[in-house]
Amino acid sequence: MEGIDKRDYYRLNDQVEITYRIVHRSDVRDTEPDDFFDLPAGFHVTREIYELEMEANEMLRGITDSNRQLGSFLHNLNKRIEILAHSVAAANQPIADAEEDKNTVISEGGLSFHCNQLINKGEFLAIKMVLHPSLVGITSFAEVRHCGIIEKESTYQVGIQFLNLSLNNQRLISRHILRRQSDDRRRRLRAESREED
């Protein structure tokens, strides 16, 4: 992702549980980000369910076009599986070493978040994230692009760029952003309709 401009991706102010570890450049080349965290057994279950759902969406559209009743049944079944996956992920929450950050900005290319530690530009991190409300867990390596102090809060604002992020994880982040935008739009429309009443 070298040379990618942060403006190439839509950014979303969000709430993400983030845990990070400072790692060496060689770790990025020779290990997996999962290796740096004690992940609960169900950490990747929701992500895997969503990945399978993305693969099946095209087939589901085709089935629905040819047989509406079967398509509706499969969509209903898919929702039930999603609820089960969410329950499994919720059973593994909260993640004890995660810092829930209400000042997170997320995109397919990276993250910006607050932390209590100065992390030098150019350092490498292993990142563990849990996206809300889906509880999708994602791990990735990242490089620190900037880190500056926020005087009023005595914390640091850290900007990172994901490294070697899989296409599926990138698509999951994109889907998360789209869903959050859609949810925000629905909330605004509901609030506006209440004001008109």
N, C-alpha and C positions, 0 to 999 in steps of 0.2 A: 504494500500500500504506500510505498515511498512516493513522495511527490504529489499525493492526493491533497487537494485543497479542501479544508473543512467545509467550505460552502457547497461542495459537491453533494452533500447529504442534508436532508431535512433534520433539524435538531428539535428535540422536545424537552421542555422542562418537565421533570418527572420525579417519582419517588422510587428509588432502587436500593435494595440491600446490597452493600458492597463490602467485600473483604479483599485485601490485597497483600501480597508478599513481594518484597524487593528480591529480584533474581539476577543472575549473571547472564550476559549475552549468550554464553555457551548453553545455558539452560533452555533458552528459546529454541536453539538449534537441535538439542539432543534429548529433550524431555517433553512431556505433555503438561499443560497447566493444571490438570487434575492432580498431578503428583504432589502439588504443594499444599493441598487441602485435605482435611479429614472429612470427606463427603459422606452424608447419610445415604443409606441404600437407595432411597427413592429420589435422590437429587435430580437425576436426569430423566425420570419417568415422564413427567409432564412434557419436557422438551421432545422426547421421543414420540409421544402421542401427537403433539402438534406437527412434528415432521411427517409422520404417517398421514395425518389429515391433509397436509399440503399436497402430498403425493396423490391422495385419493380424490381431491376436489374436482379435478378434470373429469375423472371417471364418473363421479357423482352427478356432475352437470349433464353428462351424456345419458346416464340412466334416467335422470329426472325428465329430460327432453322426450325420451321414448316411453317412459312409464312413470307418470307423476306420483302414483300411489306408492310404488316401490321406492322412488326417490325420497318421498316424505318419510317413509319408514326408516331408510338408511340414515337420513339426516337426524331423525330422532334418536336412533341408536348411537350415532356419532356423539350427540350431545350428552347422552348418558355416560359414555366412556370418558368424555372430557370431564364430567362431574366427578367420576371415580378417580381419575388421575389427579384432579385438583385436591380431592380429599386425601390421597396418599401424600401429595406434596405438602399439604397443610399439616399433616401429622408430623412431618419433619421440621416444622417451624416452631419457634423462631430459631434461626441459626445463631448459636451462642456468640460467635466471634464477629458477626456482621454488624456493621453500623448502618442503620437505616438513615439515608440521606435525603432530606426533602429539598436539597439544593442541587440536584443532579440534572445535568443536561445530557441526553443520550442521542446518538445517531448511529447509523450503520457503520460509521468510520471510527467512533470513539466515544469517550465520556469526559465530562467535566464534573468534579465533585469536591466537596469540602473534606479536609482531614486535619488531624492535629499534628501532623509531622511534615517537616520540610523534605520534599523529595526532589532531587536535582534533575534538571532537564537532561534528557538522554539516558536516564536510568531505565531499567527494564522491570516490569511487574508481571506477576501472575495475578489475574483478577478473577474473582468469583462474584457473580451477580445473580440476584433473584428479582425478576420483573413482577410488578404488581398490576392488576390483581390476579393474573394467570398463574403466578408462582413458577414460571418457567425459569429453570436454572441454567446458566451459561458460564463456562469458564473460557478464558482466553489469555494470551500474552499481550502485553501492551508496552509502548514506549512513552515515556513522559515527554510531552511537548512543551509544557510550561508549568510553573508552580510559583504562586505569589501569595504573600500574606494578605489577609483581610483584616485590616487594623481594628475595626469595630468589634469583631468577633474573636480575635486572637486565634484564628484558624487559617489554614491555607487552602487556596483554590488550585486544584490540580487538573490539568488537561492531559488526557492520554489518547494515543492512537492505537487501535487494535492492530495486532500483528498476527498473520496467519489465521485470521478468523475464517472458519469454514463457511461455504456458501449457505448451508442450511442455517447456521447460527445468524448469519447476516440477514437471511430471509425472515427468521424468527423475530429479530429486532425490528425489521421493517414492518412486519405484521403487527407487532406490539404497538409501534408508533401509530399506524393506521387505525388500530382499534381504539387507542386512547384519544386520537383526534375525533373519531366518530362518536365516542362516548361524551366527550366535551361538547361537541356540536349538539347532541341530543339534549344534554343538560341545559345548554343555553336556550334552545328552542322551547323547552318546557318552562324555564324561568320567564321567558318573554311572553309565552301564552298566559301564564298566571298573572303577569303584570297587566295584560290587556283585559282580563276578566274583572 
